[in-house]
Amino acid sequence: MPSLNPQDAIFVNQEADAWFERNAAGATIAAPPEDRVLRALRQVALPRKGVLLDVGGAAGRLAAGFQREYPEWVCHVIEPSAPMKTRYKC
């Protein structure tokens, strides 16, 4: 695996964990329909089925909101935060 550049290393080793700690309370609640990302995705002509990859998606809040609206899609969440992985066993 290639080494991270300094900015990526700071994010992976510090900021991902700090963001999660700041936002943990709402991390497991599905994003509401008025979420700005979900609103933007509604503007795109998406196929009936597909795959959503949410990188940095914490406990899957956005993916859960997306899947509520697009139930035939498969959603995957990748999260670099160690506390999130420990707390939610993702």
JOJONOR-V411479 format. One record per run of one state. SS is the DSSP state (H for helix, E for strand, - for the rest). FROM is the first residue (numbers start at 1). LEN is the number of residues. If there is no record, write none. Layout:
BEGIN
ss = {SS & SS}
from = {FROM & FROM}
len = {LEN & LEN}
END
This chain:
BEGIN
ss = {- & H & - & H & - & E & - & H & - & E & - & H & -}
from = {1 & 6 & 27 & 36 & 43 & 51 & 56 & 61 & 70 & 74 & 79 & 82 & 89}
len = {5 & 21 & 9 & 7 & 8 & 5 & 5 & 9 & 4 & 5 & 3 & 7 & 2}
END
